Amino acid sequence: MKSISVIFAALTDPTRRLVLENLRSEDLTPSELLSRIDVSQPTLSHHLDILKRAELIEGRREGQFIRYSLNMTVFQMGLQYMVSITKGRKIK
C-alpha cells in the first residue's frame, strides 16, 4: 500500500479529483472519461498514471480497452488516517 503522502499528493490536482468523482458512480474507460472531462488524451493518460501509482484507481483489461475503477481500500486508509489525526494519533 502506498504512503499517505503519495495518496494526498495525487489528490491535490483538480483534474485528478474530477476523474475520481466520475469513477465514483461507475467504472469507465479513458474514452468515456474524455467525453466527460475537458482535457486532451495525453493529459488524461498522465493523470491516470499518477492515480494508478498512488493506487487510488485500478485498471482491468476488457479486450482492447482498459476500464478504471476506484480502489476503495486506499480511500479507506486515507480516511482512517484523517480520523486518527483528529484523535491525536497516527495509524502505522
ZATORGU-674119 format. One record per residue (C-alpha): chain; residue number from 1; z, x, y; residue in three letters. Coordinates in steps of 0.1 Angstrom, whole numbers, padded with zeros to 4 digits. Layout:
! ZATORGU-674119
+-----+-----+-------+-------+-------+------+
| mol | seq |    up |  east | north | type |
+-----+-----+-------+-------+-------+------+
|   A | NUM |     Z |     X |     Y |  ala |
...
+-----+-----+-------+-------+-------+------+
! end
This chain:
! ZATORGU-674119
+-----+-----+-------+-------+-------+------+
| mol | seq |    up |  east | north | type |
+-----+-----+-------+-------+-------+------+
|   A |   1 |  0000 |  0000 |  0000 |  met |
|   A |   2 | -0008 |  0012 |  0035 |  lys |
|   A |   3 |  0017 |  0022 |  0060 |  ser |
|   A |   4 |  0028 | -0003 |  0087 |  ile |
|   A |   5 |  0013 |  0019 |  0114 |  ser |
|   A |   6 | -0022 |  0018 |  0098 |  val |
|   A |   7 | -0019 | -0020 |  0095 |  ile |
|   A |   8 | -0008 | -0026 |  0131 |  phe |
|   A |   9 | -0034 | -0001 |  0144 |  ala |
|   A |  10 | -0061 | -0022 |  0126 |  ala |
|   A |  11 | -0047 | -0054 |  0143 |  leu |
|   A |  12 | -0050 | -0040 |  0178 |  thr |
|   A |  13 | -0086 | -0048 |  0182 |  asp |
|   A |  14 | -0095 | -0084 |  0193 |  pro |
|   A |  15 | -0127 | -0084 |  0172 |  thr |
|   A |  16 | -0109 | -0075 |  0141 |  arg |
|   A |  17 | -0083 | -0102 |  0148 |  arg |
|   A |  18 | -0113 | -0126 |  0152 |  leu |
|   A |  19 | -0126 | -0115 |  0118 |  val |
|   A |  20 | -0092 | -0121 |  0102 |  leu |
|   A |  21 | -0090 | -0155 |  0119 |  glu |
|   A |  22 | -0123 | -0165 |  0104 |  asn |
|   A |  23 | -0113 | -0153 |  0070 |  leu |
|   A |  24 | -0081 | -0173 |  0072 |  arg |
|   A |  25 | -0098 | -0206 |  0063 |  ser |
|   A |  26 | -0124 | -0193 |  0038 |  glu |
|   A |  27 | -0139 | -0162 |  0022 |  asp |
|   A |  28 | -0171 | -0151 |  0040 |  leu |
|   A |  29 | -0200 | -0127 |  0037 |  thr |
|   A |  30 | -0209 | -0103 |  0065 |  pro |
|   A |  31 | -0239 | -0126 |  0073 |  ser |
|   A |  32 | -0216 | -0156 |  0076 |  glu |
|   A |  33 | -0192 | -0136 |  0098 |  leu |
|   A |  34 | -0221 | -0125 |  0121 |  leu |
|   A |  35 | -0231 | -0162 |  0126 |  ser |
|   A |  36 | -0195 | -0169 |  0139 |  arg |
|   A |  37 | -0188 | -0137 |  0159 |  ile |
|   A |  38 | -0209 | -0123 |  0186 |  asp |
|   A |  39 | -0212 | -0086 |  0176 |  val |
|   A |  40 | -0240 | -0065 |  0161 |  ser |
|   A |  41 | -0242 | -0058 |  0124 |  gln |
|   A |  42 | -0232 | -0022 |  0127 |  pro |
|   A |  43 | -0202 | -0031 |  0149 |  thr |
|   A |  44 | -0191 | -0057 |  0123 |  leu |
|   A |  45 | -0195 | -0032 |  0095 |  ser |
|   A |  46 | -0173 | -0007 |  0114 |  his |
|   A |  47 | -0146 | -0034 |  0119 |  his |
|   A |  48 | -0148 | -0045 |  0083 |  leu |
|   A |  49 | -0144 | -0008 |  0072 |  asp |
|   A |  50 | -0112 | -0004 |  0093 |  ile |
|   A |  51 | -0098 | -0037 |  0079 |  leu |
|   A |  52 | -0106 | -0026 |  0044 |  lys |
|   A |  53 | -0090 |  0008 |  0049 |  arg |
|   A |  54 | -0059 | -0009 |  0062 |  ala |
|   A |  55 | -0060 | -0031 |  0031 |  glu |
|   A |  56 | -0060 | -0063 |  0052 |  leu |
|   A |  57 | -0091 | -0076 |  0036 |  ile |
|   A |  58 | -0107 | -0073 |  0002 |  glu |
|   A |  59 | -0144 | -0075 | -0008 |  gly |
|   A |  60 | -0158 | -0087 | -0040 |  arg |
|   A |  61 | -0194 | -0084 | -0050 |  arg |
|   A |  62 | -0214 | -0116 | -0057 |  glu |
|   A |  63 | -0249 | -0105 | -0066 |  gly |
|   A |  64 | -0263 | -0086 | -0037 |  gln |
|   A |  65 | -0236 | -0099 | -0013 |  phe |
|   A |  66 | -0200 | -0089 | -0007 |  ile |
|   A |  67 | -0176 | -0117 |  0000 |  arg |
|   A |  68 | -0145 | -0108 |  0020 |  tyr |
|   A |  69 | -0111 | -0124 |  0018 |  ser |
|   A |  70 | -0076 | -0118 |  0033 |  leu |
|   A |  71 | -0052 | -0096 |  0014 |  asn |
|   A |  72 | -0021 | -0117 |  0018 |  met |
|   A |  73 |  0001 | -0091 |  0001 |  thr |
|   A |  74 | -0004 | -0068 |  0031 |  val |
|   A |  75 |  0002 | -0096 |  0056 |  phe |
|   A |  76 |  0035 | -0105 |  0038 |  gln |
|   A |  77 |  0045 | -0068 |  0040 |  met |
|   A |  78 |  0038 | -0068 |  0077 |  gly |
|   A |  79 |  0058 | -0100 |  0082 |  leu |
|   A |  80 |  0087 | -0086 |  0063 |  gln |
|   A |  81 |  0087 | -0055 |  0085 |  tyr |
|   A |  82 |  0087 | -0076 |  0116 |  met |
|   A |  83 |  0116 | -0097 |  0103 |  val |
|   A |  84 |  0135 | -0066 |  0094 |  ser |
|   A |  85 |  0132 | -0052 |  0130 |  ile |
|   A |  86 |  0147 | -0084 |  0143 |  thr |
|   A |  87 |  0176 | -0080 |  0119 |  lys |
|   A |  88 |  0180 | -0043 |  0129 |  gly |
|   A |  89 |  0169 | -0027 |  0096 |  arg |
|   A |  90 |  0137 | -0013 |  0082 |  lys |
|   A |  91 |  0121 | -0020 |  0049 |  ile |
|   A |  92 |  0111 |  0011 |  0029 |  lys |
+-----+-----+-------+-------+-------+------+
! end
